[in-house]
Amino acid sequence: MTISSPSSPPPPPLDDPNVSNPLECPPLRWGLIGCGRISHDFTQALKLLPTAQVVACSARSLDSAKSFAEKHGILKAYGSYDELVRDDNVDIVYVGNVHAFRRPIAEMVLLANKHCLLEKPIACSYEDAVYIAKLAKDRNLFCMEGMWTRFFPAVEKARMLALGSVDGKEPSMIGEVVQVHSDFNFNASDSEEYPTSFVYNHSLGGGASLLVAPYPIAAATLFFNGMQPDAIKAVGQMDVATGVDLQGTMVLNFPPTGDVSPALDESNVDESTPKLPGAGAASLSFGILGESAEETIVLGTKGRMKICSPGHCPTKVIATIKGGGRGQSGGEYVYEYPVPEDTQEIRDAGGYFYPNSSGLAYEAAAVARCIASGKTEAPQYTMQESLTNMKAIDELRSQLGVKPLGRTKE
């Protein structure tokens, strides 16, 4: 039995349960650092938010910034990042330049008293991420890693299906989470020249562990409630010539959050399982050599759930309920939430570089709502979870043999 709900309204976003339209948000004035492909897509997505305004953009080359501004109808273009952060009309800065400069750029933005949205990864090391987090907290400014996946209605729904609603009124559909399997692999040679592309440049923060591993790692911590894994094992391949990692597979173990299993809990009348609360494992795959299915599977004691491809920007979730007895199904539930349609303005500016990039608007809208309500982070992806996941990436890179980046100034 399959029950499809293609016309279901999107779930309320975690940051504000009173919002029915995830694109609804108060006004916010954006400035951009970096005028590359991801900044293009982010700017395009902001055009879906009537209350959002990009007031300035900046690049290391003034000509590049002017060209970007002309394409997107942005009034101000700067040939230095410092000029942009000193612009009084900018409320928040979106940082979309290369990875290696995350710490100095974040520092510049926060010291200028601007809110900050840092494209993932938040930094190139746990140490740098901790520094950014502390600086933002000390200055009481909103700062977030751009894990846009968390803001898609399909992922908001998946969270509820797996963990239950925040208010406790709706229990988990699939029971206690046992395992998470998530992959994100693409073939970089489709668009990147070897070895000259940034993707293969170690000193600029290239490599699969910083480009794509943050996504499956974040999928794991989402369904284990942001917990810190107590063991990580990783294997993979390095490119000796460039010093970047090309692909890897990792296993994360999550410790129990309690010492009484449902089977031994006298108050439990629901299920008899020896699984301790919170305990589980995740198997993750990432890479830039070949294209994988890119799905996230969440296995629970009462069923399983699939976040369908493309898993880092999904529009469809399928939950399968376990029936009585092994191999039996108690029903399949399909939830679909298409991304917003392109406007003529978006098409005239060249569309998008990456799949489902219009979904960046969900993230931008949530950021605007959070800032307007006085929050300094979004509950969909907290700073603590960014730190947890950056710590896992550090361990991953160490096990693969990736050398740490030196301190880099833009």
Phi, psi and omega per residue, in radians:
M1 nan 2.131 3.096
T2 -2.013 2.220 3.100
I3 -1.975 2.000 -3.112
S4 -1.808 2.471 3.139
S5 -2.282 1.081 -3.078
P6 -1.160 -0.362 -3.082
S7 -1.779 0.150 -3.132
S8 -1.118 2.465 3.065
P9 -1.170 2.660 3.126
P10 -1.129 2.626 3.107
P11 -1.183 2.703 3.093
P12 -1.138 2.444 3.126
P13 -1.153 2.573 -3.075
L14 -1.054 -0.535 -3.099
D15 -1.277 -0.381 -3.139
D16 -2.714 1.700 -3.097
P17 -1.151 -0.169 3.134
N18 -1.528 -0.110 -3.129
V19 -1.523 2.215 3.129
S20 -1.696 -0.462 3.103
N21 -1.912 1.990 -3.068
P22 -1.130 -0.178 3.081
L23 -1.635 -0.017 3.125
E24 -1.333 2.267 -3.124
C25 -2.875 2.760 3.084
P26 -1.347 2.970 -3.130
P27 -1.117 2.560 3.064
L28 -2.707 2.370 -3.108
R29 -1.815 2.099 -3.026
W30 -1.789 2.517 2.910
G31 -2.109 2.600 -3.072
L32 -2.021 2.316 2.959
I33 -1.905 2.009 -3.036
G34 1.752 2.317 -3.107
C35 -2.177 0.693 3.126
G36 -1.594 -2.756 -3.022
R37 -1.147 -0.773 -3.104
I38 -1.227 -0.597 3.072
S39 -1.161 -0.619 3.049
H40 -1.040 -0.862 -3.101
D41 -1.135 -0.671 3.131
F42 -1.132 -0.736 3.115
T43 -1.114 -0.708 3.090
Q44 -1.044 -0.786 -3.119
A45 -1.134 -0.604 3.120
L46 -1.092 -0.393 3.121
K47 -1.197 -0.201 3.083
L48 -1.485 -0.131 -3.133
L49 -1.910 1.837 -3.101
P50 -1.025 -0.431 -3.084
T51 -1.600 -0.097 -3.134
A52 -1.624 2.545 3.136
Q53 -2.485 2.201 2.993
V54 -1.579 1.955 -3.040
V55 -1.708 -0.297 -3.118
A56 -2.809 2.647 3.043
C57 -2.368 2.749 -3.118
S58 -2.533 2.606 3.077
A59 -2.575 2.940 3.104
R60 -1.188 -0.398 3.079
S61 -1.921 2.184 3.119
L62 -1.086 -0.639 3.119
D63 -1.071 -0.725 3.111
S64 -1.109 -0.751 3.136
A65 -1.126 -0.724 3.123
K66 -1.126 -0.710 3.122
S67 -1.101 -0.753 3.115
F68 -1.115 -0.769 -3.129
A69 -1.103 -0.708 3.136
E70 -1.128 -0.720 -3.134
K71 -1.101 -0.636 -3.009
H72 -1.881 0.105 3.102
G73 1.196 0.642 3.138
I74 -1.645 2.318 -2.992
L75 -1.253 -0.645 -3.039
K76 -2.072 2.384 3.068
A77 -2.253 2.316 -3.117
Y78 -2.101 2.537 3.093
G79 -1.653 0.180 3.041
S80 -2.580 2.601 -3.128
Y81 -1.262 -0.558 -3.127
D82 -1.064 -0.697 3.110
E83 -1.084 -0.684 -3.109
L84 -1.152 -0.783 -3.072
V85 -1.227 -0.298 3.082
R86 -1.578 0.023 3.128
D87 -1.327 2.065 -3.094
D88 -1.160 -0.304 -3.128
N89 -1.464 -0.121 -3.125
V90 -1.618 2.155 3.077
D91 -1.560 -0.689 -3.041
I92 -2.479 2.553 -3.136
V93 -1.973 2.222 2.998
Y94 -1.630 2.166 -3.086
V95 -1.837 1.940 -3.075
G96 -2.203 0.386 3.114
N97 -1.534 -2.994 -2.978
V98 -1.192 2.713 -2.962
H99 -0.987 -0.713 -2.977
A100 -1.037 -0.353 -3.049
F101 -1.747 0.202 -3.068
R102 -0.982 -0.886 -3.067
R103 -1.101 -0.922 -3.115
P104 -1.130 -0.594 3.127
I105 -1.238 -0.778 3.107
A106 -1.044 -0.725 3.108
E107 -1.050 -0.795 3.133
M108 -1.045 -0.787 -3.107
V109 -1.136 -0.852 -3.072
L110 -1.198 -0.634 3.105
L111 -1.214 -0.339 3.053
A112 -1.536 0.112 3.121
N113 1.110 0.657 3.039
K114 -1.888 2.489 2.963
H115 -1.135 2.816 -2.947
C116 -2.522 2.252 2.981
L117 -2.057 1.943 -3.080
L118 -1.712 2.117 3.066
E119 -1.014 2.519 -3.108
K120 -1.183 2.599 -0.043
P121 -1.323 2.729 -3.125
I122 -1.076 -0.497 3.130
A123 -2.827 3.140 3.111
C124 -1.781 0.065 3.075
S125 -2.763 2.748 3.080
Y126 -1.072 -0.701 3.133
E127 -1.012 -0.796 3.141
D128 -1.172 -0.666 3.130
A129 -1.117 -0.716 3.103
V130 -1.085 -0.720 3.123
Y131 -1.073 -0.809 -3.140
I132 -1.082 -0.782 -3.109
A133 -1.081 -0.743 -3.125
K134 -1.181 -0.707 -3.141
L135 -1.104 -0.752 3.124
A136 -1.114 -0.732 3.138
K137 -1.146 -0.762 -3.134
D138 -1.083 -0.561 -3.091
R139 -1.717 0.061 3.087
N140 0.959 0.811 -3.130
L141 -2.021 2.601 3.056
F142 -1.208 2.296 3.088
C143 -2.587 2.283 -3.087
M144 -2.599 2.541 2.958
E145 -1.369 2.390 -3.036
G146 -1.367 1.050 3.058
M147 -1.432 1.307 -2.996
W148 -1.067 -0.420 3.135
T149 -0.891 -0.709 -3.028
R150 -1.109 -0.294 -3.020
F151 -1.754 -0.105 3.074
F152 -1.158 2.383 3.104
P153 -0.935 -0.598 3.117
A154 -1.099 -0.639 3.140
V155 -1.372 -0.646 3.028
E156 -1.020 -0.712 3.107
K157 -1.187 -0.745 -3.140
A158 -1.048 -0.687 3.100
R159 -1.038 -0.794 -3.130
M160 -1.152 -0.711 -3.122
L161 -1.119 -0.649 -3.068
A162 -1.505 -0.672 -3.002
L163 -1.927 -0.182 -3.055
G164 1.509 2.902 -3.126
S165 -1.305 2.700 -3.101
V166 -1.073 -0.617 -3.116
D167 -1.387 -0.068 3.099
G168 1.405 0.016 -3.105
K169 -1.309 -0.509 3.123
E170 -2.002 2.023 3.140
P171 -1.327 2.954 3.066
S172 -1.056 2.398 3.114
M173 -1.372 -0.461 -3.039
I174 -1.939 0.171 3.093
G175 1.383 -2.747 3.126
E176 -1.220 2.265 3.125
V177 -1.200 2.239 -3.097
V178 -1.817 -0.836 -3.086
Q179 -2.518 2.706 2.989
V180 -2.267 2.315 3.066
H181 -2.152 2.136 -3.083
S182 -2.496 2.468 3.141
D183 -2.382 2.610 2.992
F184 -2.651 1.779 3.088
N185 -2.296 2.347 3.007
F186 -2.377 2.817 -3.127
N187 -1.632 1.776 -3.061
A188 -1.104 -0.417 -3.108
S189 -1.177 -0.191 3.058
D190 -1.099 -0.544 -3.040
S191 -2.382 -0.134 -3.027
E192 -2.086 2.353 3.104
E193 -1.465 2.313 3.076
Y194 -1.702 2.336 0.040
P195 -1.814 0.306 -2.980
T196 -1.441 -0.361 -3.103
S197 -1.142 2.625 3.030
F198 -0.910 -0.582 -3.105
V199 -0.958 -0.559 -3.091
Y200 -1.832 0.186 -3.076
N201 -1.715 1.839 -3.094
H202 -1.061 -0.761 -3.057
S203 -1.169 -0.346 3.113
L204 -1.713 0.047 3.117
G205 1.575 0.473 3.077
G206 -1.344 3.122 -3.128
G207 1.866 2.676 -3.037
A208 -1.146 -0.558 -3.063
S209 -1.161 -0.474 3.095
L210 -1.734 -0.464 -3.126
L211 -1.375 -0.823 -2.998
V212 -2.168 -0.466 -3.121
A213 -1.021 -0.541 3.119
P214 -0.969 -0.512 -3.096
Y215 -1.226 -0.975 3.114
P216 -1.141 -0.547 3.077
I217 -1.108 -0.751 3.116
A218 -1.165 -0.540 3.062
A219 -1.118 -0.700 3.130
A220 -1.147 -0.864 -3.082
T221 -1.213 -0.459 3.067
L222 -1.007 -0.855 -3.018
F223 -1.539 -0.063 2.933
F224 -1.943 0.509 2.956
N225 0.984 0.645 3.058
G226 1.281 0.227 -3.103
M227 -1.243 2.662 3.085
Q228 -1.427 2.167 3.061
P229 -1.134 2.557 -3.139
D230 -1.732 -0.051 3.070
A231 -2.693 2.426 3.127
I232 -2.375 2.278 3.049
K233 -2.210 2.334 -3.081
A234 -2.446 2.527 2.990
V235 -2.369 2.758 3.128
G236 3.051 -3.007 -3.096
Q237 -2.089 2.400 3.069
M238 -1.819 2.697 2.970
D239 -1.760 1.896 -3.046
V240 -1.063 -0.651 -3.052
A241 -1.151 -0.657 -3.074
T242 -1.858 -0.338 3.141
G243 1.460 0.165 3.110
V244 -1.752 2.738 3.044
D245 -1.509 2.452 -3.062
L246 -1.758 -0.577 3.105
Q247 -2.882 2.862 3.126
G248 -2.908 2.839 3.024
T249 -2.280 2.390 -3.114
M250 -2.420 2.653 3.081
V251 -2.115 2.288 3.110
L252 -2.009 2.344 3.055
N253 -1.905 2.313 -3.133
F254 -1.939 2.236 -3.076
P255 -1.323 2.794 3.105
P256 -1.194 2.634 3.074
T257 -1.765 -0.020 3.096
G258 -2.668 2.868 -3.073
D259 -1.976 0.225 3.113
V260 -2.116 2.082 3.134
S261 -1.423 2.737 3.091
P262 -0.943 -0.582 -3.112
A263 -1.116 -0.477 -3.110
L264 -1.907 0.096 -3.141
D265 -1.582 1.935 -3.069
E266 -1.110 -0.440 -3.141
S267 -1.425 -0.170 -3.101
N268 -1.527 2.191 3.083
V269 -2.130 0.195 -2.997
D270 -1.633 -0.889 -3.117
E271 -2.649 2.694 -3.127
S272 -1.995 1.610 -3.131
T273 -2.315 2.468 3.108
P274 -1.375 -0.008 -3.102
K275 -1.136 2.174 3.096
L276 -1.301 2.554 -3.136
P277 -0.994 2.371 3.063
G278 1.431 -0.355 -3.074
A279 -1.311 2.532 3.109
G280 2.979 -3.056 -3.100
A281 -2.471 2.734 3.094
A282 -2.297 2.371 3.022
S283 -1.999 2.176 -2.966
L284 -2.248 2.534 3.128
S285 -2.313 2.438 3.130
F286 -2.623 2.695 3.098
G287 3.025 2.973 -3.126
I288 -2.200 0.471 -3.106
L289 -1.893 -0.600 -3.110
G290 -2.532 2.824 -3.061
E291 -1.694 2.116 -3.140
S292 -1.687 3.069 3.140
A293 -1.122 -0.516 -3.110
E294 0.997 1.253 3.120
E295 -2.323 2.761 3.006
T296 -2.125 2.170 3.115
I297 -1.932 2.233 3.100
V298 -2.011 2.086 -3.111
L299 -1.780 2.224 3.129
G300 -2.141 3.004 -3.127
T301 -1.242 -0.326 -3.111
K302 -2.022 0.053 -3.123
G303 2.892 -2.920 3.123
R304 -2.510 2.873 -3.085
M305 -2.469 2.477 3.090
K306 -2.126 2.164 2.931
I307 -1.556 1.976 -2.951
C308 -1.318 2.801 3.137
S309 -1.120 2.482 -0.063
P310 -1.391 2.106 -2.982
G311 -1.091 -0.413 -3.130
H312 -1.515 -0.152 3.084
C313 -2.612 1.090 -2.933
P314 -1.489 2.763 3.059
T315 -2.153 -0.019 -3.029
K316 -2.472 2.391 3.088
V317 -2.275 2.386 3.100
I318 -2.144 2.157 3.083
A319 -1.927 2.240 3.129
T320 -2.021 2.106 -3.094
I321 -1.553 2.376 3.123
K322 -1.252 2.315 3.070
G323 -1.552 -3.097 3.099
G324 -1.279 2.089 -3.135
G325 1.676 2.762 -3.074
R326 -1.165 2.324 3.075
G327 1.392 0.085 -3.124
Q328 -1.701 2.484 3.137
S329 -1.857 2.356 3.079
G330 -1.693 0.182 3.114
G331 2.236 2.651 3.125
E332 -2.134 2.326 -3.089
Y333 -2.100 2.220 -3.075
V334 -1.997 2.264 3.140
Y335 -2.172 2.197 -3.114
E336 -2.227 2.358 -3.140
Y337 -2.400 1.567 -3.095
P338 -1.051 2.607 3.070
V339 -1.238 2.782 3.133
P340 -1.043 2.557 3.131
E341 -1.333 2.618 3.102
D342 -1.185 2.474 3.012
T343 -1.577 2.955 3.099
Q344 -1.105 -0.625 3.111
E345 -1.061 -0.710 3.125
I346 -1.181 -0.742 3.131
R347 -1.134 -0.685 -3.125
D348 -1.129 -0.485 -3.133
A349 -1.602 0.164 3.009
G350 1.779 0.180 3.114
G351 1.171 -2.494 -3.068
Y352 -2.174 2.711 3.041
F353 -1.462 -0.608 -2.974
Y354 -2.052 2.755 -3.105
P355 -1.068 2.417 3.014
N356 0.941 0.519 -3.099
S357 -1.149 -0.297 3.061
S358 -1.059 -0.384 3.100
G359 -1.177 -0.204 3.015
L360 -1.058 -0.386 3.121
A361 -1.132 -0.560 3.094
Y362 -1.072 -0.776 3.119
E363 -1.102 -0.838 -3.105
A364 -1.076 -0.681 3.133
A365 -1.151 -0.731 3.120
A366 -1.119 -0.704 3.096
V367 -1.035 -0.783 3.140
A368 -1.097 -0.717 3.118
R369 -1.130 -0.743 -3.116
C370 -1.120 -0.800 -3.135
I371 -1.099 -0.731 -3.130
A372 -1.121 -0.513 -3.124
S373 -1.639 0.120 3.066
G374 1.512 0.148 3.118
K375 -1.375 2.601 3.079
T376 -1.868 0.070 3.025
E377 -2.764 2.883 3.135
A378 -1.776 2.367 -3.129
P379 -1.143 -0.382 3.105
Q380 -1.092 -0.571 3.135
Y381 -2.665 1.620 -3.035
T382 -1.348 2.866 3.088
M383 -1.111 -0.632 3.120
Q384 -1.077 -0.667 3.121
E385 -1.224 -0.626 3.030
S386 -1.015 -0.749 3.140
L387 -1.166 -0.740 3.095
T388 -0.993 -0.796 -3.076
N389 -1.304 -0.574 3.081
M390 -1.175 -0.611 3.080
K391 -1.112 -0.690 3.091
A392 -1.141 -0.661 3.121
I393 -1.163 -0.704 3.061
D394 -0.982 -0.811 -3.128
E395 -1.151 -0.729 3.087
L396 -0.999 -0.869 -3.107
R397 -1.119 -0.640 3.110
S398 -1.118 -0.774 -3.130
Q399 -1.192 -0.538 3.121
L400 -1.394 -0.324 -3.135
G401 1.635 0.360 3.094
V402 -1.372 2.234 3.131
K403 -1.273 2.462 3.098
P404 -1.080 2.625 3.059
L405 -1.337 2.519 3.012
G406 -1.319 2.861 3.080
R407 -1.103 2.149 -3.036
T408 -2.073 2.333 3.077
K409 -1.915 2.432 3.120
E410 -1.405 nan nan
